[in-house]
Amino acid sequence: MLDLLPFSPTWVLVGLLAVLAYLYLVWPYSTFKNLGIPGPKPVPLFGNYLSYGKGVGQFDKECYKKFNKVYGIFEGRQPILVVGDLELVKDITVKESNIFTNRRVLEGQGEIIGNGLTILKDADWKRVRSAISPTFSSGKLKQMALVVEKCADNFVGNLDENAKQGAMFDLKELSGAYTMDVISGTAFGVDVDSLHDPNHPFVAHAKKLFDFNLFNPFVIVLFLFPQIAKVFERVGISLFPRKVLDFFSAAVDNVIDMRGSNEDENKRVDFLQLMLKAHNEELDKEVPKDVVKHGVSKKEIKGNAVLFWLAGYETTANTISLTAYNLAVNQEAQDKVIQEVDAIVEKRGKLDYEAVNEMHFLEMCVNETLRMFPAAQRFDRVCKEDAEVKGLHIPAGTIINVPAYAIHYDEDIWPEPEKFKPERFSKEEKEARDPYAYLPFGSGPRNCVGMRLALMELKFALAKALQKVRFVTCDKTVIPVRIKNTLGNQIEGGMWLKVEART
């Protein structure tokens, strides 16, 4: 026993270090207890992250119900205040948006994406958002509709071929090609035509960007050990594959160079041209004078162009596929959409921008699909200063999560939420419901800037398709559909359906 005594100081030091390490790991876990906010018990090192294994949406649904809509969770050591109470959501995202202006910034996304609208803060975000917003005015959307319609016709041509062959096919693949063609044409004036070339480099690279889930090792490091993610970023390792970002970055450079050398290209009125005008400090009625005065940097143009290209591809393609799935599984609803499309086209003589805007039941089906499968299951804000909101004390620096998915499945708001019921979005039901119960595009000034374009291309694709074909399930259709364990609406294993020619 005495022989061990010379070693005792070493063991005391080891024990002390172990205690200090443990205290470091669990120190933040008293945050919400001190504020009187309930929540699930965290696990040292991981917090509540391991519970995401059941799916973020499912985890949020369980906590939302158990802890009465407002609760605290931890991602590693990072406290997250989850706010599902609709009055609080309204105050945080709209009324007090000057305090809750910014989004959470995750390290490891790379410099290009770091200059995008989702990452920029405060005055920089406001300046760039003001430059981009005119892209989605009604007048601009009407001009874009010509490009969208052409892409939708190509999309339907592919569906026609599948109908003739009686083939089972992955609609997500086809929808992704369509959305890539739309975003390339409407935002950048580039004719990609990936609908006729499914292996087009634009689509191939975009797919690689979304090939991850919340238990990808790098994603875990990004959420649980942000300081390590910073080190990775400095040596060129990021969440998004470098080759993919470089590819789209070079594509943006090529388009910018083409505009600089071609006077006709310079007359375009699309997303990229508005950004270039703000960068070149050209006064234009579409670009606010304050934005022109302060300019938009070349890095911001590139970051937002790449972000716009990629964001416009994935989420809209998923929503087209999921709406078609809902119609294939609910043929009665599909019949009503077909009747509506036929009646409006017969009345107007063509299917154009105005016709699509009259298709209210189609829009109800799209809205119900976005309720069931929101493009973002959560969205966040960061509190810039100590705040008191409806009696809830929120310290400066607190990350706020709004659990859109859980709210969309609240049985008190949406009876039988698992069922596809487009009638929930009838004029009468919408007017009787709190508008903050439906959050597929976020809320407030930092909502999705491109949502109007996304809805237009969704409706064009589906309306054009249902003029010619009907969506039906097949042997490879997975019912119920499975969503990947991400924060969005990515479909596990693709969306396998068949189409039948209308008779």
C-alpha positions as CSV (number, residue, x, y, z in Angstrom):
1,M,0.0,0.0,0.0
2,L,2.8,2.4,0.9
3,D,4.5,1.6,-2.5
4,L,1.5,3.3,-4.2
5,L,1.8,6.6,-2.2
6,P,4.5,8.1,-4.5
7,F,2.0,7.9,-7.4
8,S,-0.9,9.4,-5.5
9,P,-0.3,13.0,-6.7
10,T,-0.5,11.8,-10.3
11,W,-3.8,10.1,-9.7
12,V,-5.1,13.2,-7.8
13,L,-4.2,15.3,-10.9
14,V,-5.9,12.8,-13.2
15,G,-9.0,12.8,-11.0
16,L,-9.0,16.6,-10.9
17,L,-8.7,16.9,-14.6
18,A,-11.5,14.4,-15.1
19,V,-13.7,16.4,-12.8
20,L,-12.9,19.6,-14.6
21,A,-13.5,18.0,-17.9
22,Y,-16.9,16.8,-16.7
23,L,-17.8,20.2,-15.3
24,Y,-16.8,21.8,-18.6
25,L,-19.1,19.5,-20.5
26,V,-22.2,19.9,-18.2
27,W,-21.7,23.5,-17.1
28,P,-24.3,24.9,-19.7
29,Y,-26.9,22.3,-18.8
30,S,-28.2,24.5,-15.9
31,T,-29.1,27.3,-18.4
32,F,-32.8,26.6,-18.8
33,K,-33.3,25.3,-15.2
34,N,-32.1,28.8,-14.0
35,L,-34.6,30.4,-16.4
36,G,-37.5,28.1,-15.2
37,I,-37.8,26.5,-18.7
38,P,-38.4,22.8,-18.9
39,G,-36.8,20.3,-21.4
40,P,-35.5,16.8,-22.0
41,K,-32.5,15.8,-19.9
42,P,-29.2,16.3,-21.8
43,V,-26.4,13.7,-22.0
44,P,-22.8,14.9,-21.3
45,L,-20.9,15.8,-24.4
46,F,-23.9,15.1,-26.8
47,G,-26.7,17.1,-25.1
48,N,-29.9,15.9,-26.8
49,Y,-28.3,15.4,-30.2
50,L,-28.5,11.6,-30.0
51,S,-32.3,11.9,-29.8
52,Y,-32.2,13.2,-33.3
53,G,-31.7,9.6,-34.3
54,K,-35.5,9.2,-34.3
55,G,-35.8,12.1,-36.7
56,V,-35.6,15.8,-35.8
57,G,-39.3,16.3,-36.6
58,Q,-40.4,13.3,-34.4
59,F,-38.2,14.5,-31.6
60,D,-39.6,18.0,-31.8
61,K,-43.2,16.7,-31.9
62,E,-42.6,14.7,-28.7
63,C,-41.0,17.6,-26.8
64,Y,-43.5,20.1,-28.2
65,K,-46.3,18.1,-26.7
66,K,-44.6,17.0,-23.4
67,F,-43.2,20.5,-22.5
68,N,-46.1,22.6,-23.6
69,K,-44.6,24.2,-26.7
70,V,-41.7,26.1,-25.1
71,Y,-38.6,24.2,-23.9
72,G,-34.9,24.1,-23.9
73,I,-32.6,21.5,-25.6
74,F,-28.8,21.2,-26.1
75,E,-26.8,20.3,-29.1
76,G,-23.6,19.3,-27.4
77,R,-23.0,22.2,-25.0
78,Q,-25.0,24.7,-27.0
79,P,-28.3,25.7,-25.4
80,I,-31.3,26.1,-27.8
81,L,-34.6,27.6,-26.8
82,V,-37.4,26.0,-28.7
83,V,-40.4,28.2,-29.1
84,G,-43.6,26.7,-30.5
85,D,-46.2,29.1,-28.9
86,L,-47.7,31.0,-31.8
87,E,-47.9,34.3,-30.0
88,L,-44.2,34.1,-29.2
89,V,-43.3,33.0,-32.7
90,K,-45.1,36.1,-34.0
91,D,-43.3,38.4,-31.6
92,I,-39.9,37.0,-32.1
93,T,-40.0,36.8,-35.9
94,V,-42.1,39.9,-36.7
95,K,-42.8,42.4,-33.9
96,E,-39.3,42.1,-32.3
97,S,-37.4,41.2,-35.5
98,N,-35.0,44.1,-34.8
99,I,-33.8,42.1,-31.8
100,F,-34.1,38.7,-33.4
101,T,-32.7,39.7,-36.8
102,N,-30.0,37.1,-37.4
103,R,-29.9,33.4,-38.0
104,R,-27.6,30.9,-36.3
105,V,-24.3,30.6,-38.1
106,L,-22.8,27.1,-38.2
107,E,-19.1,26.9,-38.7
108,G,-17.7,24.8,-41.6
109,Q,-19.9,26.0,-44.4
110,G,-17.1,27.6,-46.4
111,E,-16.4,31.1,-47.6
112,I,-18.7,31.0,-50.6
113,I,-21.8,30.1,-48.7
114,G,-20.7,32.3,-45.9
115,N,-21.5,35.3,-48.1
116,G,-25.0,34.1,-48.7
117,L,-28.2,35.6,-47.5
118,T,-28.8,32.9,-44.9
119,I,-25.5,33.7,-43.2
120,L,-25.2,37.5,-43.5
121,K,-26.1,39.5,-40.4
122,D,-27.7,42.8,-39.6
123,A,-27.0,45.7,-42.0
124,D,-25.2,43.4,-44.5
125,W,-28.2,41.1,-44.6
126,K,-30.7,44.0,-45.0
127,R,-28.6,45.5,-47.8
128,V,-28.2,42.3,-49.8
129,R,-31.9,41.2,-49.2
130,S,-33.0,44.6,-50.5
131,A,-31.0,44.1,-53.7
132,I,-32.4,40.6,-54.2
133,S,-36.1,41.2,-53.3
134,P,-37.2,43.0,-56.5
135,T,-36.4,39.8,-58.4
136,F,-39.6,38.3,-57.1
137,S,-42.1,41.2,-57.7
138,S,-45.2,40.3,-59.6
139,G,-44.0,41.9,-62.8
140,K,-40.7,40.0,-62.7
141,L,-42.5,36.7,-62.0
142,K,-44.7,37.2,-64.9
143,Q,-41.6,37.7,-67.2
144,M,-40.1,34.6,-65.7
145,A,-43.2,32.6,-66.3
146,L,-42.2,32.2,-70.0
147,V,-39.0,30.4,-69.0
148,V,-40.9,28.3,-66.4
149,E,-43.6,27.3,-68.9
150,K,-41.0,26.2,-71.4
151,C,-39.2,24.0,-68.7
152,A,-42.6,22.7,-67.6
153,D,-43.4,21.6,-71.2
154,N,-40.1,19.7,-71.3
155,F,-40.9,18.1,-67.9
156,V,-44.3,17.0,-69.3
157,G,-42.6,15.6,-72.4
158,N,-40.6,13.3,-70.2
159,L,-43.7,12.2,-68.3
160,D,-45.5,11.5,-71.6
161,E,-42.6,9.1,-72.5
162,N,-43.0,7.3,-69.2
163,A,-46.7,7.0,-69.7
164,K,-46.2,5.4,-73.2
165,Q,-43.8,2.9,-71.8
166,G,-45.8,2.2,-68.6
167,A,-42.5,2.6,-66.7
168,M,-41.9,3.0,-63.0
169,F,-39.6,6.0,-62.5
170,D,-38.1,8.2,-59.9
171,L,-40.0,11.5,-60.1
172,K,-37.5,13.2,-57.8
173,E,-34.8,12.7,-60.5
174,L,-37.1,14.3,-63.1
175,S,-38.3,17.1,-60.8
176,G,-34.7,17.9,-59.9
177,A,-33.8,18.3,-63.6
178,Y,-36.8,20.6,-64.0
179,T,-36.0,22.8,-61.0
180,M,-32.4,23.1,-62.1
181,D,-33.5,24.2,-65.6
182,V,-35.9,26.7,-64.1
183,I,-33.5,28.3,-61.6
184,S,-30.7,28.4,-64.2
185,G,-33.0,30.1,-66.8
186,T,-34.9,32.5,-64.5
187,A,-32.1,33.7,-62.3
188,F,-29.1,33.5,-64.5
189,G,-30.3,33.3,-68.1
190,V,-28.5,30.0,-68.6
191,D,-30.1,27.3,-70.7
192,V,-29.0,24.1,-69.0
193,D,-31.6,21.7,-70.4
194,S,-30.9,18.9,-67.9
195,L,-34.3,17.4,-68.6
196,H,-32.8,16.1,-71.8
197,D,-29.5,15.3,-70.2
198,P,-30.1,13.7,-66.7
199,N,-26.4,13.4,-66.2
200,H,-25.8,17.1,-66.8
201,P,-22.9,18.3,-64.7
202,F,-25.1,20.9,-63.0
203,V,-27.4,18.2,-61.6
204,A,-24.6,15.8,-60.9
205,H,-22.8,18.4,-58.7
206,A,-26.0,19.6,-57.0
207,K,-26.9,16.1,-55.9
208,K,-23.5,15.7,-54.2
209,L,-24.2,18.8,-52.1
210,F,-27.3,17.3,-50.4
211,D,-25.9,13.8,-49.9
212,F,-25.6,13.9,-46.0
213,N,-27.7,13.4,-42.9
214,L,-27.5,14.6,-39.3
215,F,-25.3,11.6,-38.3
216,N,-22.7,12.2,-41.0
217,P,-19.4,12.5,-39.0
218,F,-18.6,16.0,-40.2
219,V,-22.2,17.2,-39.4
220,I,-21.8,15.9,-35.9
221,V,-18.5,17.8,-35.5
222,L,-20.1,20.9,-36.9
223,F,-23.0,20.8,-34.3
224,L,-21.1,19.4,-31.3
225,F,-17.6,20.8,-31.7
226,P,-17.9,24.1,-33.6
227,Q,-14.3,25.1,-32.7
228,I,-13.0,22.0,-34.5
229,A,-15.1,22.8,-37.5
230,K,-13.4,26.2,-37.6
231,V,-10.0,24.5,-37.8
232,F,-11.3,22.2,-40.6
233,E,-12.6,25.2,-42.5
234,R,-9.2,26.9,-42.4
235,V,-7.6,23.9,-44.1
236,G,-10.3,23.8,-46.8
237,I,-12.6,21.1,-45.3
238,S,-16.2,22.1,-45.2
239,L,-19.7,20.7,-44.9
240,F,-20.2,21.2,-48.6
241,P,-17.8,19.5,-51.0
242,R,-15.2,21.9,-52.2
243,K,-15.4,20.6,-55.8
244,V,-19.1,21.3,-55.9
245,L,-18.8,24.8,-54.6
246,D,-15.9,25.5,-57.0
247,F,-18.0,24.2,-59.9
248,F,-20.9,26.5,-59.3
249,S,-18.6,29.4,-58.4
250,A,-16.9,29.0,-61.8
251,A,-20.3,28.9,-63.5
252,V,-21.3,32.2,-61.8
253,D,-18.0,33.7,-63.0
254,N,-18.7,32.6,-66.5
255,V,-22.1,34.2,-66.6
256,I,-20.8,37.4,-65.1
257,D,-18.0,37.6,-67.7
258,M,-20.6,36.9,-70.5
259,R,-22.7,39.8,-69.3
260,G,-19.8,42.1,-69.2
261,S,-18.9,41.4,-72.8
262,N,-22.4,41.3,-74.3
263,E,-24.6,44.4,-74.3
264,D,-27.8,42.3,-74.9
265,E,-27.1,40.1,-71.9
266,N,-26.6,43.3,-69.8
267,K,-30.3,44.2,-70.4
268,R,-31.7,41.2,-68.5
269,V,-33.9,41.8,-65.5
270,D,-33.1,38.7,-63.5
271,F,-31.7,38.0,-60.1
272,L,-28.0,38.2,-61.2
273,Q,-28.5,41.4,-63.1
274,L,-30.0,43.2,-60.1
275,M,-27.1,42.1,-58.0
276,L,-24.6,43.3,-60.6
277,K,-26.4,46.7,-60.8
278,A,-26.1,47.1,-57.1
279,H,-22.4,46.1,-57.3
280,N,-21.7,48.5,-60.1
281,E,-23.6,51.3,-58.3
282,E,-26.0,51.8,-61.2
283,L,-29.1,53.7,-60.2
284,D,-32.1,51.6,-61.2
285,K,-35.8,51.9,-60.1
286,E,-35.7,48.2,-59.2
287,V,-32.7,48.5,-56.8
288,P,-33.3,50.7,-53.6
289,K,-31.0,53.8,-53.6
290,D,-29.6,52.8,-50.2
291,V,-28.4,49.5,-51.6
292,V,-26.8,51.2,-54.6
293,K,-25.1,53.7,-52.3
294,H,-23.5,51.0,-50.2
295,G,-23.0,48.5,-53.0
296,V,-23.0,44.7,-53.1
297,S,-19.6,43.0,-53.1
298,K,-18.4,40.6,-55.7
299,K,-18.1,37.9,-53.0
300,E,-21.7,38.6,-52.0
301,I,-22.9,38.3,-55.6
302,K,-21.1,34.9,-55.9
303,G,-22.2,33.6,-52.5
304,N,-25.9,34.4,-53.1
305,A,-25.8,33.2,-56.7
306,V,-24.4,29.8,-55.6
307,L,-26.8,29.6,-52.7
308,F,-29.8,30.6,-54.9
309,W,-28.8,28.0,-57.5
310,L,-28.6,25.2,-55.0
311,A,-31.5,26.1,-52.7
312,G,-33.7,26.6,-55.8
313,Y,-32.9,23.0,-57.0
314,E,-33.4,20.7,-54.0
315,T,-36.4,21.8,-51.9
316,T,-38.7,22.6,-54.8
317,A,-37.9,19.3,-56.5
318,N,-38.8,17.5,-53.3
319,T,-42.1,19.4,-53.0
320,I,-43.1,18.6,-56.6
321,S,-42.5,14.9,-55.9
322,L,-44.3,14.9,-52.6
323,T,-47.3,16.7,-54.0
324,A,-47.5,14.2,-56.9
325,Y,-47.2,11.4,-54.3
326,N,-50.1,12.8,-52.3
327,L,-52.2,13.0,-55.4
328,A,-51.3,9.5,-56.5
329,V,-52.3,8.1,-53.0
330,N,-55.4,10.4,-52.9
331,Q,-57.0,10.0,-56.3
332,E,-60.2,11.9,-55.3
333,A,-58.1,15.0,-54.7
334,Q,-56.3,14.4,-58.0
335,D,-59.6,14.3,-59.8
336,K,-60.5,17.7,-58.4
337,V,-57.2,19.2,-59.5
338,I,-57.7,17.8,-63.0
339,Q,-61.2,19.2,-63.2
340,E,-60.0,22.6,-62.1
341,V,-57.1,22.7,-64.6
342,D,-59.4,21.7,-67.4
343,A,-62.0,24.2,-66.6
344,I,-59.6,27.1,-66.3
345,V,-57.7,26.3,-69.4
346,E,-61.0,26.0,-71.3
347,K,-62.1,29.4,-70.0
348,R,-58.8,31.1,-70.7
349,G,-57.7,29.2,-73.8
350,K,-54.2,28.6,-72.5
351,L,-52.3,27.6,-69.4
352,D,-50.2,30.7,-68.6
353,Y,-49.2,32.8,-65.5
354,E,-52.7,34.1,-65.0
355,A,-54.3,30.7,-65.4
356,V,-52.0,29.1,-62.8
357,N,-52.8,31.8,-60.3
358,E,-56.5,31.0,-60.6
359,M,-55.9,27.3,-59.7
360,H,-56.9,27.5,-56.1
361,F,-57.5,23.8,-55.3
362,L,-54.1,23.0,-56.9
363,E,-52.5,25.6,-54.5
364,M,-54.4,24.0,-51.6
365,C,-52.8,20.6,-52.5
366,V,-49.4,22.2,-52.6
367,N,-49.9,24.0,-49.3
368,E,-51.1,20.8,-47.6
369,T,-48.0,19.0,-48.9
370,L,-45.8,21.8,-47.5
371,R,-47.6,21.5,-44.2
372,M,-46.9,17.7,-44.1
373,F,-43.4,18.0,-45.4
374,P,-42.0,21.5,-44.8
375,A,-38.8,22.4,-46.6
376,A,-37.3,23.4,-43.3
377,Q,-38.5,21.4,-40.3
378,R,-37.1,24.1,-38.0
379,F,-35.8,27.6,-38.5
380,D,-33.9,29.8,-36.1
381,R,-33.1,33.3,-34.9
382,V,-30.5,34.6,-32.5
383,C,-31.3,37.1,-29.7
384,K,-29.0,40.2,-30.0
385,E,-29.7,41.6,-26.5
386,D,-31.5,40.7,-23.3
387,A,-35.2,40.6,-24.1
388,E,-38.6,40.0,-22.4
389,V,-41.2,38.5,-24.7
390,K,-44.6,37.8,-23.3
391,G,-43.1,37.3,-19.9
392,L,-40.4,35.0,-21.1
393,H,-36.8,36.2,-20.4
394,I,-34.4,35.6,-23.2
395,P,-30.8,36.4,-22.5
396,A,-28.6,38.0,-25.2
397,G,-26.9,35.4,-27.5
398,T,-29.7,32.8,-27.1
399,I,-30.4,30.7,-30.1
400,I,-34.2,30.3,-30.8
401,N,-35.6,27.4,-32.8
402,V,-39.1,27.5,-34.2
403,P,-40.3,23.9,-34.6
404,A,-42.3,24.3,-37.8
405,Y,-42.8,20.6,-38.3
406,A,-44.1,20.1,-34.8
407,I,-46.5,23.1,-35.2
408,H,-47.7,21.6,-38.5
409,Y,-48.6,18.4,-36.6
410,D,-50.4,20.0,-33.6
411,E,-53.7,18.1,-33.4
412,D,-55.4,21.1,-31.7
413,I,-54.6,23.2,-34.9
414,W,-54.7,20.5,-37.5
415,P,-57.1,17.6,-36.7
416,E,-55.8,14.3,-38.0
417,P,-52.5,15.9,-39.0
418,E,-51.2,12.7,-40.6
419,K,-53.9,12.8,-43.3
420,F,-53.7,14.7,-46.6
421,K,-56.6,17.2,-46.4
422,P,-56.2,20.1,-48.9
423,E,-59.5,21.6,-47.7
424,R,-57.6,22.8,-44.6
425,F,-56.4,25.6,-46.9
426,S,-59.8,26.7,-48.1
427,K,-60.5,30.5,-47.7
428,E,-62.8,29.8,-44.7
429,E,-60.4,27.6,-42.9
430,K,-57.4,29.8,-43.5
431,E,-59.3,32.8,-42.1
432,A,-60.3,30.9,-39.0
433,R,-56.7,29.8,-38.2
434,D,-53.8,31.7,-36.7
435,P,-51.5,32.5,-39.7
436,Y,-48.4,31.5,-37.7
437,A,-49.6,27.9,-37.5
438,Y,-48.3,27.5,-41.1
439,L,-44.6,28.1,-41.5
440,P,-43.2,26.3,-44.6
441,F,-41.1,29.3,-45.6
442,G,-40.2,30.6,-42.2
443,S,-41.7,33.8,-40.9
444,G,-41.1,37.6,-40.8
445,P,-38.5,39.6,-42.7
446,R,-36.0,36.7,-42.8
447,N,-38.5,34.3,-44.5
448,C,-37.6,32.5,-47.7
449,V,-37.0,35.3,-50.3
450,G,-37.7,33.0,-53.3
451,M,-41.0,31.5,-52.1
452,R,-43.2,33.1,-54.7
453,L,-41.0,31.8,-57.6
454,A,-41.0,28.3,-55.9
455,L,-44.8,28.2,-55.7
456,M,-45.1,29.4,-59.3
457,E,-42.8,26.7,-60.7
458,L,-44.5,24.0,-58.5
459,K,-47.9,24.9,-59.8
460,F,-46.8,25.2,-63.4
461,A,-45.1,21.7,-63.3
462,L,-48.2,20.0,-61.7
463,A,-50.8,21.8,-63.8
464,K,-49.0,21.1,-67.1
465,A,-48.5,17.5,-66.0
466,L,-52.1,16.9,-65.1
467,Q,-53.3,18.3,-68.4
468,K,-51.8,15.1,-70.0
469,V,-51.3,12.4,-67.3
470,R,-52.4,11.1,-64.0
471,F,-50.0,10.1,-61.2
472,V,-50.5,6.6,-59.8
473,T,-48.6,4.5,-57.3
474,C,-46.5,1.4,-58.4
475,D,-44.8,-1.6,-56.9
476,K,-41.8,0.5,-55.9
477,T,-43.8,3.3,-54.2
478,V,-43.1,3.4,-50.5
479,I,-46.3,4.1,-48.5
480,P,-46.0,6.1,-46.2
481,V,-43.1,8.0,-47.8
482,R,-39.9,8.1,-45.8
483,I,-38.0,11.4,-45.3
484,K,-34.3,11.5,-44.7
485,N,-33.0,12.4,-41.3
486,T,-32.0,16.0,-42.2
487,L,-33.7,19.3,-41.3
488,G,-35.6,19.4,-44.6
489,N,-37.9,17.4,-46.9
490,Q,-35.4,15.1,-48.7
491,I,-37.0,11.8,-49.8
492,E,-35.4,8.6,-48.7
493,G,-34.8,6.3,-51.7
494,G,-36.4,8.6,-54.3
495,M,-40.1,9.0,-55.3
496,W,-41.1,6.0,-57.4
497,L,-44.4,6.4,-59.3
498,K,-46.0,5.7,-62.6
499,V,-48.0,8.0,-64.8
500,E,-51.0,7.1,-67.0
501,A,-52.1,9.1,-70.1
502,R,-55.4,10.8,-69.5
503,T,-58.2,9.5,-71.8
